[in-house]
Amino acid sequence: MADMRERQPLDGVAFAVMLLCTALWGFQQVVIKLTAADISYVMQAGIRSIVATLLVLLWISFRKIPLWEKDDTLWPGIAAGLLFGGEFVFIYAGLEHTAASRMVVFIYLAPVFTALGLHWWVPGERLLRRQWLGVALSFCGIVLAFSEGFASGESSVLGDSFGIIAAGLWAATTVLIRGTKLARVSATKTLFYQLAVSALMLPLASLAMGEKGVVAVTPLALAGMAYQAVIVAFASYLAWFWLLTRYLAARLAVFSFLSPLFGVLAGVLVLDEPLTPRFAAAALLVGGGIVLVNRR
């Protein structure tokens, strides 16, 4: 992996790949909603992790990436996998109770929660005054979005709450990786831990929740699972790790504010979800907070 001193400012390739990745990540919640008629929510997450784990194993074999050597990362890796799996339980289950455009805004609080976690737990990751302003902006956005959920006739508070819990678990995963020996192994191995543990955990969670599982194998279901597993969980994550080895991570992270904006747009255009002025303002506050938190 390239040394930090070798990493470059963003160029046209980095901009193009990050725009594509954030659009893919933002659209994923819409795809989950569209697939839910054929495959229940959490079971989708389980199938996604199983397929992506197999693809990562093929990639590791093709690239001859060390995977099985002893490096004292087994238990941190399992812990990261459990947090990762828990995150997706709440994302997928939450989408049954809230709009895709709302869920994507709540789960992308994760960069803000991550910054707070690193500030408290990892030396050298203290927040600056501008970043604290970003934290405040994001939380104002969440309060505004939640107030709309309470005021709406069909309450989305349960699903919205699940989104915030998922964001907290995502942030906890990042802090765990950053603060343990996982930070010193390849990103592909860390991804493998997360996918493999969640591949075991998520189908069991679906069964425990009494979900119907795979109801019908339709072209839409196959396309939805291919999008989630092959395009997002495998290809886009590898693209993200490739970017991290070549470009400055802090500048890449600023792009994360685009995912909730793409997600809101996709929910409105594809699923005909309502976009009220209050929620639009909340999404912009969260996005602005993410930008400030990630600026150095």
Backbone hydrogen bonds, N-H to C=O, Kabsch-Sander energy under -0.5 kcal/mol:
donor,donor_aa,acceptor,acceptor_aa,energy
6,E,3,D,-1.9
7,R,3,D,-0.6
7,R,4,M,-1.2
8,Q,246,R,-2.6
15,F,11,D,-2.4
16,A,12,G,-2.4
17,V,13,V,-2.7
18,M,14,A,-2.5
19,L,15,F,-2.4
20,L,16,A,-2.1
21,C,17,V,-2.7
22,T,18,M,-2.7
23,A,19,L,-1.8
24,L,20,L,-2.4
25,W,21,C,-2.7
26,G,22,T,-2.3
27,F,23,A,-2.0
28,Q,24,L,-0.9
30,V,27,F,-0.6
31,V,27,F,-1.8
32,I,28,Q,-2.3
33,K,29,Q,-1.8
34,L,30,V,-2.2
35,T,31,V,-1.9
36,A,32,I,-1.1
36,A,33,K,-0.5
38,D,35,T,-1.7
39,I,35,T,-2.1
40,S,213,G,-2.2
44,Q,40,S,-1.9
45,A,41,Y,-1.3
46,G,42,V,-1.9
47,I,43,M,-2.7
48,R,44,Q,-2.7
49,S,45,A,-2.1
50,I,46,G,-2.3
51,V,47,I,-2.6
52,A,48,R,-2.4
53,T,49,S,-2.3
54,L,50,I,-1.9
55,L,51,V,-2.0
56,V,52,A,-2.5
57,L,53,T,-2.3
58,L,54,L,-1.9
59,W,55,L,-2.3
60,I,56,V,-2.8
61,S,57,L,-2.3
62,F,58,L,-2.5
63,R,59,W,-2.8
64,K,60,I,-0.9
65,I,60,I,-2.0
71,D,69,E,-0.6
77,G,73,T,-2.7
78,I,74,L,-2.5
79,A,75,W,-2.5
80,A,76,P,-2.6
81,G,77,G,-2.2
82,L,78,I,-2.3
83,L,79,A,-2.3
84,F,80,A,-2.5
85,G,81,G,-2.8
86,G,82,L,-2.6
87,E,83,L,-2.4
88,F,84,F,-1.7
89,V,85,G,-1.8
90,F,86,G,-2.0
91,I,87,E,-2.1
92,Y,88,F,-2.3
93,A,89,V,-2.4
94,G,90,F,-2.1
95,L,91,I,-1.5
96,E,93,A,-1.2
97,H,94,G,-2.0
98,T,94,G,-0.7
103,M,99,A,-2.6
104,V,100,A,-2.1
105,V,101,S,-0.7
106,F,102,R,-1.9
107,I,103,M,-2.6
108,Y,104,V,-1.1
109,L,106,F,-1.5
110,A,107,I,-1.6
112,V,109,L,-0.9
113,F,109,L,-2.3
114,T,110,A,-3.1
115,A,111,P,-2.0
116,L,112,V,-1.9
117,G,113,F,-2.6
118,L,114,T,-3.0
119,H,115,A,-2.0
120,W,116,L,-1.7
121,W,117,G,-2.3
122,V,118,L,-2.2
125,E,122,V,-1.4
132,W,128,L,-2.0
133,L,129,R,-1.7
134,G,130,R,-1.6
135,V,131,Q,-2.2
136,A,132,W,-2.3
137,L,133,L,-2.5
138,S,134,G,-2.4
139,F,135,V,-2.2
140,C,136,A,-2.1
141,G,137,L,-2.2
142,I,138,S,-2.0
143,V,139,F,-2.3
144,L,140,C,-2.2
145,A,141,G,-2.5
146,F,142,I,-2.9
147,S,143,V,-2.2
148,E,144,L,-1.3
149,G,145,A,-1.6
150,F,146,F,-2.2
151,A,147,S,-1.7
152,S,148,E,-1.8
155,S,153,G,-0.8
159,G,97,H,-0.5
160,D,156,S,-2.7
161,S,157,V,-2.7
162,F,158,L,-2.2
163,G,159,G,-1.8
164,I,160,D,-1.8
165,I,161,S,-2.4
166,A,162,F,-2.5
167,A,163,G,-2.1
168,G,164,I,-2.1
169,L,165,I,-2.2
170,W,166,A,-2.6
171,A,167,A,-2.4
172,A,168,G,-2.3
173,T,169,L,-2.2
174,T,170,W,-2.0
175,V,171,A,-2.6
176,L,172,A,-2.4
177,I,173,T,-2.5
178,R,174,T,-2.7
179,G,175,V,-2.0
180,T,176,L,-0.7
180,T,177,I,-0.8
183,A,177,I,-0.5
183,A,180,T,-1.9
184,R,181,K,-1.7
185,V,182,L,-1.2
190,T,186,S,-1.8
191,L,187,A,-2.5
192,F,188,T,-2.2
193,Y,189,K,-2.2
194,Q,190,T,-2.0
195,L,191,L,-2.7
196,A,192,F,-3.1
197,V,193,Y,-2.2
198,S,194,Q,-1.9
199,A,195,L,-2.1
200,L,196,A,-1.1
200,L,197,V,-0.5
201,M,197,V,-2.1
202,L,198,S,-2.8
204,L,200,L,-0.7
205,A,201,M,-2.1
206,S,202,L,-2.5
207,L,203,P,-2.2
208,A,204,L,-2.5
209,M,205,A,-1.8
210,G,207,L,-1.3
211,E,206,S,-2.1
215,V,38,D,-3.1
215,V,213,G,-0.8
216,A,38,D,-1.7
218,T,216,A,-1.0
222,L,218,T,-2.6
223,A,219,P,-2.5
224,G,220,L,-2.7
225,M,221,A,-2.4
226,A,222,L,-2.4
227,Y,223,A,-2.3
228,Q,224,G,-2.2
229,A,225,M,-2.9
230,V,226,A,-1.6
231,I,226,A,-1.6
232,V,227,Y,-2.2
233,A,228,Q,-2.5
234,F,229,A,-0.6
235,A,230,V,-2.6
236,S,231,I,-2.4
237,Y,232,V,-1.1
238,L,234,F,-2.2
239,A,235,A,-2.2
240,W,236,S,-2.2
241,F,237,Y,-2.4
242,W,238,L,-2.4
243,L,239,A,-2.2
244,L,240,W,-2.0
245,T,241,F,-1.2
246,R,242,W,-0.5
246,R,243,L,-1.4
247,Y,243,L,-2.6
248,L,8,Q,-1.9
252,L,248,L,-1.7
253,A,249,A,-2.4
254,V,250,A,-0.9
255,F,252,L,-1.5
256,S,253,A,-2.0
257,F,254,V,-1.4
258,L,255,F,-2.3
259,S,256,S,-0.8
261,L,257,F,-0.9
262,F,258,L,-3.1
263,G,259,S,-2.7
264,V,260,P,-2.5
265,L,261,L,-2.2
266,A,262,F,-2.6
267,G,263,G,-2.4
268,V,264,V,-2.1
269,L,265,L,-2.5
270,V,266,A,-2.9
271,L,266,A,-0.8
271,L,267,G,-0.9
273,E,267,G,-2.0
280,A,276,T,-2.6
281,A,277,P,-2.2
282,A,278,R,-2.0
283,A,279,F,-2.7
284,L,280,A,-2.0
285,L,281,A,-2.2
286,V,282,A,-2.3
287,G,283,A,-2.6
288,G,284,L,-2.8
289,G,285,L,-2.3
290,I,286,V,-2.3
291,V,287,G,-2.0
292,L,288,G,-2.2
293,V,289,G,-2.5
294,N,290,I,-1.9
295,R,291,V,-0.8
295,R,292,L,-0.6
